[in-house]
Amino acid sequence: MTSPLAYILVSVVVLVVMAVLVLMLRGQGGQRRLTPLAGIAFACVIAGALFGENRWLGYGLMGVGVILAVVDIFRRRRSA
């Protein structure tokens, strides 16, 4: 399996998992607002995609965004 094919496969799997999670969480109440930490995480991921030509910067920003998103998920789960 070539590298581009592996990246595409991983991306599709992540999208499917996210879609399943959204469908499962949709019935748990009203619409939730984006927390500031989640907003920063989202901005980092978008910036990482925009600066994708510089690999270190692009992947670094995406990694920071994912880590911040995971931290936000754990903080929300503990407070709920």
Secondary structure, DSSP 8 states (H G I E B T S, - for coil): --HHHHHHHHHHHHHHHHHHHHHHHTTSSS-----HHHHHHHHHHHHHHHTTTSHHHHHHHHHHHHHHHHHHHHHHHHH-
